Amino acid sequence: MEWFCVLAGLAFVIVSVKYGLYRQQIRNICRQIDFLWMEKTNKRIQTNLCNKEILKLAGQVNRMADRQEEESISIRKKERQLKEALTNISHDIRTPLTSLKGFFELYTEEEDTEKKEYYQRVIRERTEELTMLLEELFTYTKLQNETYEIVLEQQDFTKLVLDTLFSFYEQWKEMGISPKLHVEEGPAMVLCNDMGVKRILTNVLRNAMVHGDGTIEIVYEILPRGVLFQCYNGCVAGEDVEVERVFERFYKGDSARGESSSGLGLAIARELALRMEGRMEAKMEKGRFFVEIGFDFNKKAGV
């Protein structure tokens, strides 16, 4: 009986000590959490007890702290990108607006019919440029919304390519551009969005006109697995094209710094292609920049 009382007393002491250590460790963890919250530090919870439950608790708190830090970094990055975007948008819209205002004042004050016609033509061009800028900004904003859906249907991709190329005919003629065309004309049914494909092709062709040296080559092939569209353009002398950045939003090459370009054309095109389960790449080949777009046959509809 005496030994039993001794053992029971010893067990009570051990349990009491462990209980006290647990409470002390919990208080210590609480103090560390308060410190992390108040000081916004990168330090993490540390423990003195090598106990499974205590270590698990500290580990979970540290993982929560890591996640909060990652989210905080992501928020700061998005805020910085938003500020940069607003700056770029303000500049891109202000340029054609300033020009539009100036030519409108000249138009209202001019009496010579020939000069008035010239000012009228410039005003119309600037208005179209501004409309295009706003349309691209609006499209890019929609694509950033994950809930935005693109309706996919079976479309003749060849017809979409030919319609888009034909829409540039007059503009190429005015600019003195004679593109080399290698286009297959057979039907090619692809699951896609017709307006989305036309926007992709239009943005790629505009990019070639703005950034290139005036030489454009277009290759369109119907392959066993799908369709392949390639647009090549020569580079302006002395310009260093950063191929890895061309799909970044608001990126502009040196030759487009003074143009009324949003820098969103290829970013929008690639996002649309991905939303339609297509692929889009940019490369340099023998001193020429080119964009390659591919869509496979028999793709399932996706968003």
C-alpha positions in Angstrom: 0.0 0.0 0.0 2.9 2.3 0.9 4.6 1.7 -2.5 1.3 2.3 -4.3 1.0 5.7 -2.6 4.5 6.6 -3.5 4.0 5.6 -7.2 0.7 7.5 -7.3 2.3 10.6 -5.8 5.2 10.3 -8.3 2.8 9.9 -11.2 0.8 13.0 -10.0 4.0 15.0 -9.8 5.0 14.0 -13.4 1.6 14.7 -14.7 1.5 18.1 -12.9 4.9 19.0 -14.3 4.0 18.0 -17.9 0.7 19.9 -17.5 2.6 23.0 -16.3 5.0 22.7 -19.2 2.1 22.4 -21.7 0.5 25.5 -20.3 3.7 27.4 -20.3 4.3 26.3 -23.9 0.8 27.3 -25.0 1.3 30.7 -23.3 4.6 31.0 -25.1 3.0 30.2 -28.5 0.3 32.8 -27.8 2.9 35.4 -27.1 4.7 34.5 -30.3 1.5 34.8 -32.3 0.8 38.2 -30.8 4.3 39.3 -31.7 4.0 38.0 -35.3 0.6 39.8 -35.6 1.9 43.1 -34.2 5.3 43.3 -35.8 4.5 41.8 -39.2 7.8 39.8 -39.0 9.0 36.8 -41.0 9.8 34.9 -37.8 7.9 31.7 -37.2 6.6 29.9 -34.1 9.2 28.0 -32.1 8.6 25.3 -29.4 10.7 24.0 -26.5 8.7 20.8 -26.1 9.2 17.9 -28.6 5.7 16.8 -28.2 3.7 15.6 -31.1 0.6 17.7 -30.4 2.5 20.9 -29.6 4.7 20.5 -32.7 1.6 19.9 -34.9 0.0 23.1 -33.5 3.1 25.1 -34.1 3.4 23.7 -37.6 -0.2 24.6 -38.5 0.2 28.1 -37.2 3.4 28.5 -39.2 1.7 27.3 -42.4 -1.1 29.8 -41.8 1.6 32.5 -41.4 3.3 31.4 -44.6 0.0 31.5 -46.5 -0.8 34.9 -45.2 2.6 36.2 -46.2 2.2 34.7 -49.8 -1.3 36.4 -50.1 0.2 39.7 -48.8 3.0 39.5 -51.4 0.4 38.7 -54.1 -1.8 41.6 -53.1 1.1 44.0 -53.1 2.2 42.8 -56.5 -1.3 43.2 -57.9 -1.5 46.7 -56.5 1.8 47.6 -58.1 0.6 46.1 -61.4 -2.7 48.0 -61.1 -0.8 51.3 -60.6 1.4 50.6 -63.6 -1.6 49.7 -65.7 -3.4 52.9 -64.8 -0.3 54.9 -65.7 0.0 53.1 -69.0 -3.7 53.4 -69.8 -3.7 57.1 -68.9 -0.8 57.7 -71.3 -2.1 55.6 -74.1 -5.5 57.3 -74.0 -4.1 60.8 -73.5 -2.0 60.7 -76.6 -4.8 60.3 -79.2 -7.1 62.5 -77.2 -4.5 65.4 -77.3 -4.0 64.9 -81.0 -7.7 64.7 -81.6 -8.3 68.0 -79.7 -5.6 69.8 -81.6 -6.8 68.7 -85.1 -10.4 69.5 -84.2 -9.4 73.1 -83.3 -7.5 73.4 -86.6 -10.5 72.0 -88.5 -12.9 74.5 -86.9 -10.6 77.5 -87.6 -9.6 76.5 -91.2 -11.4 77.9 -94.2 -9.5 76.1 -96.9 -11.6 73.2 -98.2 -8.6 71.0 -99.0 -7.0 71.5 -95.6 -10.4 70.9 -93.9 -10.7 67.5 -95.7 -7.2 66.6 -94.5 -8.0 67.5 -90.9 -11.3 65.6 -91.1 -9.4 62.5 -92.3 -6.9 62.8 -89.4 -9.7 63.3 -86.9 -11.4 60.1 -88.2 -8.2 58.2 -87.9 -7.5 59.4 -84.4 -11.0 58.5 -83.4 -10.6 55.0 -84.8 -7.3 54.6 -82.9 -9.0 55.7 -79.6 -11.9 53.3 -80.2 -9.5 50.5 -80.8 -7.6 51.3 -77.6 -10.7 51.4 -75.5 -12.0 48.2 -77.1 -8.7 46.3 -76.3 -8.7 47.6 -72.7 -12.3 46.5 -72.3 -11.6 43.0 -73.8 -8.5 42.5 -71.6 -10.5 43.5 -68.5 -13.2 40.9 -69.4 -10.6 38.2 -69.9 -9.2 38.8 -66.4 -12.5 37.7 -65.0 -12.4 34.0 -64.4 -16.2 33.7 -64.7 -16.2 35.2 -68.2 -17.3 32.4 -70.7 -16.4 32.0 -74.3 -19.0 30.1 -76.3 -17.3 27.5 -78.5 -18.9 26.1 -81.7 -17.7 24.2 -84.8 -16.3 26.8 -87.2 -14.6 26.7 -90.6 -11.2 28.0 -89.5 -10.1 28.6 -93.1 -13.0 30.9 -93.7 -12.1 32.9 -90.5 -8.5 33.2 -91.7 -9.5 34.4 -95.2 -12.1 36.8 -93.9 -9.5 38.4 -91.6 -6.9 38.6 -94.3 -9.3 40.2 -96.7 -10.3 42.9 -94.1 -6.6 44.1 -94.1 -6.5 44.4 -97.9 -7.2 48.1 -98.2 -5.0 49.0 -95.2 -2.0 47.0 -96.6 -2.6 48.8 -100.0 -2.5 52.2 -98.4 0.7 51.4 -96.4 2.4 49.9 -99.4 2.6 46.4 -97.8 2.5 43.4 -100.1 2.5 40.3 -97.8 3.6 36.9 -99.0 0.6 34.6 -98.6 0.8 30.8 -98.4 -2.7 29.9 -97.5 -4.5 26.5 -97.9 -8.1 27.1 -98.9 -9.7 23.8 -97.9 -12.4 23.6 -95.2 -11.1 22.9 -91.6 -13.8 22.6 -88.9 -12.5 23.6 -85.5 -14.2 24.0 -82.2 -13.7 27.7 -81.4 -15.3 31.1 -81.2 -15.5 32.9 -84.5 -15.1 36.4 -83.1 -12.4 35.3 -80.8 -10.4 33.8 -83.6 -10.8 36.9 -85.7 -9.6 39.0 -82.8 -6.5 36.8 -82.4 -5.6 37.0 -86.0 -6.3 40.7 -86.2 -4.1 41.5 -83.2 -1.3 39.4 -84.6 -1.4 41.1 -88.0 -1.6 44.5 -86.4 1.4 43.7 -84.3 3.4 42.8 -87.4 2.4 46.1 -89.0 3.3 48.2 -86.0 6.5 46.5 -85.0 7.8 45.2 -88.3 9.8 46.7 -91.1 6.9 46.4 -93.6 7.7 42.8 -94.8 5.1 40.3 -93.8 4.7 36.6 -94.6 1.7 34.6 -93.7 1.5 30.8 -93.7 -1.7 28.8 -93.1 -1.7 25.0 -93.2 -4.3 22.4 -92.6 -2.5 19.5 -90.9 -3.7 16.0 -89.9 -4.1 17.0 -86.3 -5.4 20.6 -86.7 -4.6 24.0 -88.2 -1.5 26.1 -88.0 -1.3 29.8 -88.7 2.1 31.6 -88.8 2.8 35.3 -89.2 6.4 36.4 -89.9 7.6 40.0 -90.0 11.0 41.6 -90.5 12.4 43.5 -87.5 13.2 47.2 -87.5 16.9 47.8 -87.8 18.5 48.2 -84.4 15.5 47.0 -82.5 16.0 44.2 -79.9 12.9 42.2 -79.6 12.4 40.6 -76.2 10.6 37.5 -77.3 10.0 36.2 -73.8 8.1 39.4 -73.0 5.9 40.0 -76.0 2.9 38.4 -74.4 3.2 40.6 -71.3 0.5 43.2 -70.9 1.5 46.8 -71.9 4.8 45.6 -73.4 5.9 47.6 -76.4 8.9 47.3 -78.6 11.0 50.4 -79.4 9.3 50.8 -82.8 5.9 51.2 -81.1 6.7 53.6 -78.3 5.2 56.6 -80.2 2.3 54.7 -81.6 -1.2 54.7 -80.3 -0.9 51.1 -79.2 -2.1 49.7 -75.9 0.5 47.0 -75.7 -2.3 44.6 -75.0 -2.7 43.1 -78.5 -0.7 39.9 -78.1 -1.6 39.5 -74.5 -5.3 39.4 -75.5 -4.6 37.1 -78.4 -2.8 34.6 -76.3 -5.4 34.6 -73.5 -8.2 34.1 -76.1 -6.3 31.2 -77.7 -5.8 29.5 -74.3 -9.4 30.0 -73.4 -10.3 28.1 -76.7 -7.8 25.4 -75.9 -5.5 26.6 -78.6 -1.8 27.4 -78.4 0.2 30.5 -79.3 4.0 31.0 -79.3 6.4 33.7 -80.4 9.9 33.1 -81.7 12.8 34.6 -83.7 14.0 32.8 -86.8 16.8 34.0 -89.0 16.3 37.6 -87.9 12.6 37.5 -88.3 10.0 37.6 -85.6 7.0 35.3 -85.9 3.9 34.3 -84.1 2.5 30.7 -84.4 -1.1 29.8 -83.6 -2.4 26.3 -83.5 -5.8 24.6 -82.9 -6.3 20.9 -82.9 -9.3 19.1 -84.4 -11.9 17.3 -82.1 -11.2 19.4 -79.0 -13.8 19.3 -76.3 -15.5 22.5 -75.5 -13.9 24.4 -72.6 -13.9 27.8 -71.0 
